Amino acid sequence: VHWLLEAWPLPGAWYALAAPQRLCLCAEYQLMASPLSGCKTASALPYVQAARHAAAQGADDAVLLHAAGPVAETSRANLFWALPDGRLYTPALATGALPGVMRGLVLELAAALG
């Protein structure tokens, strides 16, 4: 698996992190879409394993992949990325990503803003 992940602060962001976050890729523990994958309490093991992997690597968080390869989310956050033309992307729920409250809010706000 080969990935390049680059991130930078959003201009005018309404939040601030105390320090840049270090991410690692956790290919050992992958997500699978299933009837229970949308229930964090029923499918927490990959997230716990990925968080432990991140700590062992000296990282703050780990990016999880779907078993078929696409990026899904991190051990504690949803992933979003924006293209220069303003289009917003996030991994599909079919990747095993959780349909969390923040993910829903961001998608709702993005749709309202166009």
C-alpha positions in Angstrom: 0.0 0.0 0.0 1.4 3.4 -1.0 -0.1 6.6 0.2 0.9 10.3 0.5 -1.1 12.4 3.0 -0.5 16.1 3.3 -2.4 18.5 5.5 -2.3 22.1 6.5 -4.5 24.4 8.6 -7.7 25.8 7.1 -7.6 29.5 6.7 -9.9 31.2 9.2 -10.5 27.9 11.1 -12.8 28.2 14.1 -10.7 25.7 16.0 -7.1 25.5 16.9 -5.0 22.4 17.7 -2.3 22.8 20.4 0.2 21.2 18.0 0.3 19.7 14.6 -1.1 16.2 14.6 1.1 13.3 13.5 -0.7 10.6 11.6 0.4 7.1 10.6 -1.2 4.6 8.3 -2.5 1.5 10.0 -2.8 -1.1 7.3 -2.7 -4.0 9.8 -6.2 -3.4 11.1 -8.7 -2.7 8.4 -12.4 -1.8 8.4 -15.2 -3.9 6.8 -18.7 -2.6 5.9 -21.2 -4.8 7.7 -24.6 -4.3 9.3 -22.9 -3.5 12.6 -20.1 -1.2 11.2 -22.2 1.8 11.8 -22.4 1.1 15.5 -19.2 2.2 17.2 -19.8 0.2 20.3 -20.3 -3.0 18.3 -17.2 -2.5 16.1 -14.6 -0.7 18.3 -11.8 -3.2 18.1 -10.2 -1.9 14.9 -10.2 1.6 16.4 -8.6 0.5 19.6 -6.0 -1.5 17.8 -5.3 1.4 15.4 -4.9 3.9 18.3 -2.4 1.5 20.0 -0.6 1.2 16.7 -0.4 5.0 16.4 1.0 5.3 20.0 3.6 2.7 19.3 4.7 4.6 16.1 4.9 7.9 18.0 1.9 9.3 16.2 -1.2 11.0 17.5 -3.7 9.1 15.4 -3.8 6.3 12.7 -5.6 6.4 9.4 -7.6 3.2 8.8 -8.3 1.6 5.5 -11.2 -0.5 4.2 -10.2 -4.0 3.5 -10.4 -3.3 -0.3 -7.9 -0.4 0.1 -9.7 3.0 0.2 -9.1 5.3 3.1 -12.0 5.2 5.6 -11.3 7.3 8.6 -8.9 7.6 11.6 -9.1 5.9 14.9 -10.9 8.9 16.4 -12.0 11.2 13.5 -13.7 11.4 10.2 -11.7 12.4 7.2 -12.6 15.2 4.8 -10.6 16.8 2.0 -11.4 19.7 -0.2 -10.2 20.3 -3.8 -9.1 23.7 -5.0 -12.5 24.2 -6.8 -14.3 23.9 -3.4 -15.6 20.3 -3.7 -15.7 18.5 -0.4 -15.0 14.7 -0.1 -15.3 12.2 2.6 -15.1 8.4 2.4 -18.3 6.6 1.7 -20.0 4.7 4.5 -19.4 1.5 2.4 -15.7 1.8 3.5 -16.8 1.0 7.0 -16.5 4.7 8.1 -18.9 5.6 11.0 -21.9 7.7 10.2 -21.1 10.0 13.1 -22.7 13.2 14.3 -19.7 15.4 13.2 -19.6 13.7 9.7 -23.3 14.4 9.3 -23.0 18.0 10.5 -20.1 18.7 8.2 -22.0 17.2 5.2 -25.1 19.2 6.1 -23.2 22.5 6.4 -21.3 21.9 3.2 -24.6 21.2 1.3 -26.1 24.4 2.7 -23.1 26.4 1.7 -23.1 25.0 -1.8 
